[in-house]
């Protein structure tokens, strides 16, 4: 199966009418960048944006230019590198990779190759936007809406916005791709600063997946004594996928075991002394952790305020979901992807590879698994506590929840 996928990725695919129309506009921008505007490629999931990227990159390379590809997460770099190396097999040694997980030596070597003109395609996370590529002909910013393009530390910058400025200075064509574009980019299309291209249909002609919303308030009455994590409909759907040998993904954007510890007597919630946010309980480490600053403390046996021993766990995170799933489906093979489980070097890469090789039946994770990964055998996605992100004190909470889901 993997060999067949590699063969398919190595050959240009036939485009549907929407893809062909979009590619024509991008190719015109590559040929005449001085008169082109930044392009926002708005395409639904599975619409074939990547194939448009690849064929546009081919034209830029044919013109003697170089190509810069930005991805929002380091975890997406291997997948993107594989696709570009498969398509441009004759120049695999001219593909460079840049991101912060490289050692200083590896980063220097890649930077030196780029500087000397030995790499014509550069793929990486936000810092790759500064790669010293000569004769830049095309910049591709995948999932342009992702907030991970923003550098919070000094020097602060937004990789997408720097890419747009660089495209203007070079000049070169730039394509911003997304199924859920940022409000800034969307507004730029409304004011004619960006050119909007739409891909409203899936490339293979299939319909969009069926979405079912379950009111968990009704499920709660069936699970007295604890939070309802799996609805009956989701549990049945998971059973059906396991029987068919298909794979599933469970998404919950909260790591840890429980979101907080609360006293049943006085109502006190254990909080971070620095950030004033509730500390999350992590069962594997038996610690309370602040997910904002990283502060940790031991788990109190009594309430720090009233000294009452009645302390309850409130809410649930990915660790709790993993524990519940192991009890409900003891025969299934699970893996959890979150910042806690992926501390070991290459842990994320190895877990994703195992999942793609069908060694894992159900993948449980946070937003780390919601970044454009491609798993052909996944036929079910369960989003737990889907409105969780709406309660975050962030003026972009609604926008980010929409983009994430």
C-alpha positions in Angstrom: 0.0 0.0 0.0 2.8 2.4 0.9 4.6 1.6 -2.3 1.5 2.4 -4.3 1.1 5.7 -2.5 4.7 6.6 -3.3 4.2 5.8 -7.0 1.0 8.0 -7.1 2.8 10.8 -5.3 5.7 10.7 -7.9 3.4 11.4 -10.8 1.4 14.6 -11.5 -2.3 13.9 -11.0 -5.0 14.9 -13.4 -6.7 18.0 -12.2 -10.4 18.7 -12.0 -11.7 21.9 -13.5 -11.4 23.9 -10.2 -7.8 22.8 -9.7 -6.9 23.6 -13.3 -8.4 27.1 -13.1 -6.6 27.8 -9.8 -3.3 26.4 -11.2 -3.6 28.7 -14.2 -3.8 31.8 -12.0 -0.8 30.6 -9.9 1.3 29.9 -12.9 0.6 33.4 -14.3 1.7 34.8 -10.9 4.9 32.7 -11.1 5.6 33.9 -14.6 4.9 37.6 -13.8 5.3 38.1 -10.1 5.9 41.9 -10.4 2.2 42.4 -11.4 0.6 39.7 -9.2 -1.1 39.9 -5.8 -0.7 37.3 -3.0 -3.1 34.4 -3.7 -5.4 32.9 -1.0 -6.2 29.4 -2.0 -9.4 28.5 -0.1 -10.0 24.8 -0.5 -12.1 22.4 1.5 -10.3 19.4 3.1 -9.4 17.0 0.3 -9.8 19.5 -2.5 -6.3 18.9 -3.8 -4.5 22.0 -2.7 -1.3 20.0 -2.4 -1.4 18.9 -6.0 -1.8 22.5 -7.1 1.3 23.4 -4.9 3.4 20.6 -6.5 2.5 21.5 -10.1 3.1 25.2 -9.4 6.5 24.4 -7.8 7.3 22.4 -10.9 6.8 25.4 -13.1 8.9 27.6 -10.9 11.7 25.1 -11.0 11.4 24.8 -14.8 11.9 28.6 -15.0 15.2 28.2 -13.0 13.7 29.6 -9.8 13.7 28.2 -6.3 10.7 27.3 -4.0 10.0 27.9 -0.3 7.4 25.8 1.4 6.2 26.8 4.9 4.2 24.4 7.2 2.7 25.3 10.5 4.1 22.4 12.6 7.5 20.7 12.7 5.5 17.4 12.8 4.2 18.1 9.3 7.7 18.6 7.8 8.5 14.8 7.2 5.2 14.3 5.4 5.7 17.4 3.2 9.4 16.5 2.5 8.3 13.0 1.4 5.8 14.4 -1.0 8.2 16.8 -2.6 11.0 14.3 -2.8 8.6 11.7 -4.4 7.5 14.3 -7.0 10.9 15.7 -7.7 12.8 12.4 -7.4 15.6 13.6 -9.7 16.6 16.4 -7.4 16.0 14.8 -3.9 19.5 16.0 -2.8 18.4 19.6 -3.6 15.6 19.6 -1.0 16.6 21.3 2.3 14.8 21.2 5.6 14.8 24.0 8.3 13.2 24.0 11.7 14.1 24.6 15.3 14.3 20.9 16.2 17.5 20.5 14.1 20.8 20.6 16.0 23.1 23.6 15.5 25.3 21.5 13.3 22.4 20.2 11.2 20.9 23.7 10.9 24.3 25.1 9.8 24.7 22.4 7.1 21.3 23.1 5.7 21.8 26.8 5.8 25.1 26.5 4.1 23.7 24.3 1.3 20.9 26.9 0.7 23.4 29.8 0.7 25.6 28.0 -1.8 22.7 27.3 -4.1 22.8 23.6 -3.6 19.2 23.4 -2.5 16.4 24.6 -4.8 13.5 23.6 -2.5 13.3 24.6 1.2 10.7 23.1 3.5 10.2 24.1 7.1 8.4 25.8 9.9 8.1 29.5 10.4 11.8 30.2 10.8 12.4 28.8 7.3 10.9 32.1 5.9 14.4 33.6 6.4 16.2 30.9 4.3 18.7 32.6 2.0 17.3 31.2 -1.2 18.6 32.9 -4.4 16.2 33.5 -7.3 13.1 32.8 -5.3 10.2 32.1 -7.6 7.4 30.8 -5.4 6.4 30.8 -1.7 3.8 28.3 -0.5 2.3 28.9 3.0 0.2 25.8 3.9 -2.5 26.2 6.6 -1.9 29.9 6.6 -4.4 30.5 9.4 -2.4 28.5 12.1 -1.3 30.6 15.1 1.9 28.6 15.2 3.3 30.8 12.5 3.5 33.5 15.1 6.8 33.8 17.0 6.0 34.8 20.6 9.6 35.3 21.7 11.9 38.1 20.7 12.2 38.8 17.8 8.5 38.6 17.4 7.1 38.1 13.9 4.4 36.2 12.0 5.8 33.8 9.5 2.9 34.2 7.1 3.2 38.0 7.1 6.9 38.0 6.7 6.4 35.6 3.7 4.0 38.1 2.1 6.5 40.9 2.6 9.4 38.8 1.2 7.3 37.9 -1.9 6.8 41.6 -2.5 10.5 42.4 -2.1 11.9 39.5 -4.2 9.5 39.8 -6.1 7.9 36.3 -6.4 4.6 34.6 -6.4 3.1 33.6 -3.0 0.1 31.2 -2.3 -1.6 31.1 1.1 -3.5 27.8 1.4 -6.3 27.0 3.9 -9.7 25.4 4.3 -10.4 28.0 7.1 -8.5 31.1 6.3 -7.6 33.7 9.0 -9.9 36.7 9.3 -6.9 38.9 8.3 -6.4 37.1 5.0 -10.1 36.9 4.3 -10.4 40.6 4.8 -7.5 41.2 2.4 -9.4 39.3 -0.3 -12.5 41.6 0.4 -10.3 44.7 0.0 -8.6 43.3 -3.2 -5.2 43.1 -1.6 -5.2 39.3 -2.1 -6.6 37.3 -5.0 -9.1 34.7 -3.9 -9.2 31.2 -5.5 -11.7 28.6 -4.3 -11.7 24.8 -4.4 -15.2 23.9 -3.2 -15.2 20.3 -4.2 -13.1 17.4 -3.2 -10.6 16.3 -5.8 -11.9 12.7 -6.0 -15.5 13.9 -6.3 -16.6 12.4 -3.0 -19.0 14.2 -0.7 -17.9 15.8 2.5 -18.0 13.6 5.6 -21.2 13.2 7.6 -21.2 15.2 10.8 -23.3 14.2 13.8 -23.6 16.5 16.9 -24.4 14.7 20.2 -25.8 16.6 23.2 -23.7 15.4 26.0 -26.1 16.8 28.6 -28.4 14.0 27.7 -25.6 11.4 27.9 -24.7 12.7 31.3 -27.8 11.2 32.8 -26.6 7.8 31.8 -23.2 8.2 33.4 -23.9 9.2 37.0 -20.9 9.6 39.2 -18.5 10.9 36.6 -18.2 12.8 33.3 -19.7 11.3 30.2 -16.7 11.0 27.8 -18.0 8.7 25.1 -21.5 9.0 23.8 -23.4 5.8 22.9 -23.3 6.8 19.2 -19.5 7.3 19.3 -18.9 4.1 21.2 -21.0 2.1 18.7 -19.2 3.8 15.8 -15.8 2.9 17.3 -16.9 -0.7 17.7 -17.9 -0.9 14.0 -14.5 0.5 12.9 -12.6 -2.0 15.0 -14.6 -4.9 13.6 -13.9 -3.7 10.0 -10.2 -3.2 10.7 -10.4 0.5 10.1 -8.8 3.2 12.2 -10.2 6.1 14.3 -9.0 9.3 15.8 -10.3 10.8 19.0 -9.5 14.5 19.4 -9.6 16.4 22.7 -7.7 19.7 23.0 -6.8 19.3 26.7 -3.9 17.3 27.9 -3.5 15.8 31.3 -5.9 13.6 33.3 -8.3 16.2 34.9 -8.6 19.9 34.2 -8.6 20.8 37.9 -8.8 19.7 41.6 -11.7 21.3 43.6 -12.6 21.1 47.2 -16.1 19.7 47.8 -16.3 21.7 51.1 -15.2 25.2 50.4 -15.0 25.1 46.5 -11.4 26.0 46.4 -9.6 25.2 43.1 -5.9 24.7 43.1 -4.4 27.5 41.0 -1.0 28.5 39.6 0.6 31.2 41.9 2.0 32.9 38.9 -0.8 32.8 36.3 -3.9 32.4 38.5 -5.2 29.6 36.2 -6.4 26.2 37.4 -3.6 23.6 37.7 -4.2 20.4 35.6 -3.8 17.0 37.2 -1.4 14.6 35.4 -1.7 11.1 36.7 1.4 9.7 35.0 3.6 12.1 37.0 1.3 12.5 40.0 1.7 16.3 39.6 -0.4 19.4 39.2 0.9 21.4 36.2 0.3 24.9 34.9 -0.1 24.7 31.1 0.7 28.4 30.8 4.1 28.8 32.6 5.0 25.2 33.4 4.8 25.6 37.2 4.4 22.2 39.0 3.4 21.2 42.5 2.6 18.0 44.4 -1.0 16.8 44.6 -2.4 17.9 48.0 -4.1 15.3 50.2 -6.2 18.0 51.9 -7.7 21.3 50.7 -5.0 24.0 51.1 -7.6 26.4 52.3 -10.0 24.6 54.7 -7.9 21.4 55.2 -10.9 19.2 54.3 -9.9 15.9 52.6 -12.7 16.0 50.2 -11.0 16.9 46.9 -12.5 15.9 43.6 -11.1 15.8 40.1 -13.0 18.0 37.7 -13.2 17.5 33.9 -11.0 15.3 31.9 -8.0 15.4 29.5 -6.3 13.0 27.1 -4.8 10.8 29.8 -8.3 10.2 31.2 -9.7 9.4 27.7 -6.9 6.9 27.2 -7.7 5.2 30.5 -11.4 5.0 29.7 -10.8 3.7 26.2 -8.5 0.9 27.5 -11.4 -0.3 29.7 -14.1 0.0 27.0 -12.0 -1.5 24.2 -9.4 -3.7 25.9 -8.6 -5.5 22.6 -7.8 -2.3 20.7 -4.3 -0.8 20.3 -4.1 2.8 21.4 -1.6 5.7 21.2 -1.7 9.2 22.7 -0.2 12.2 21.1 0.1 15.3 23.2 3.0 17.4 24.6 3.4 15.1 27.6 3.5 11.8 25.6 5.8 13.1 22.9 8.7 14.3 25.0 11.2 11.8 23.7 13.0 12.8 20.5 11.3 11.4 17.4 8.4 10.1 19.5 5.9 12.0 17.4 7.4 10.8 14.1 7.5 7.2 15.3 3.9 7.3 16.6 2.6 8.7 13.4 4.5 6.2 11.3 3.1 3.3 13.5 -0.4 4.7 13.0 0.0 4.9 9.3 1.3 1.4 9.2 -1.9 0.3 10.9 -0.1 -0.8 14.1 -2.5 1.4 16.1 -6.3 1.2 16.0 -7.3 4.4 17.8 -5.2 7.6 18.0 -6.0 9.9 20.9 -4.6 13.4 20.8 -4.7 17.2 21.2 -4.3 19.8 18.4 -1.0 18.1 17.5 -3.1 15.6 15.4 -5.3 18.2 13.8 -2.7 19.6 11.4 -3.3 18.2 7.9 -2.0 14.7 8.5 -3.0 12.1 5.9 -4.2 8.7 7.0 -6.1 6.8 4.3 -7.5 4.1 6.6 -9.1 6.6 9.1 -12.8 6.4 8.7 -14.0 8.0 11.9 -13.0 11.1 13.9 -14.6 11.7 17.3 -14.3 15.3 18.7 -14.7 15.2 22.5 -16.0 18.3 24.3 -16.1 20.1 21.0 -17.0 23.5 22.4 -14.1 23.4 24.9 -12.1 26.1 23.0 -15.0 28.6 23.1 -14.4 29.1 26.9 -10.8 30.2 26.6 -10.3 33.9 27.5 -9.1 34.8 24.0 -10.8 37.2 21.6 -10.0 34.7 18.8 -11.6 31.8 20.6 -14.5 31.4 18.2 -12.3 31.7 15.1 -9.7 29.2 16.4 -12.3 26.7 17.5 -13.9 26.9 14.0 -10.5 26.4 12.3 -9.5 23.6 14.6 -12.7 21.5 14.2 
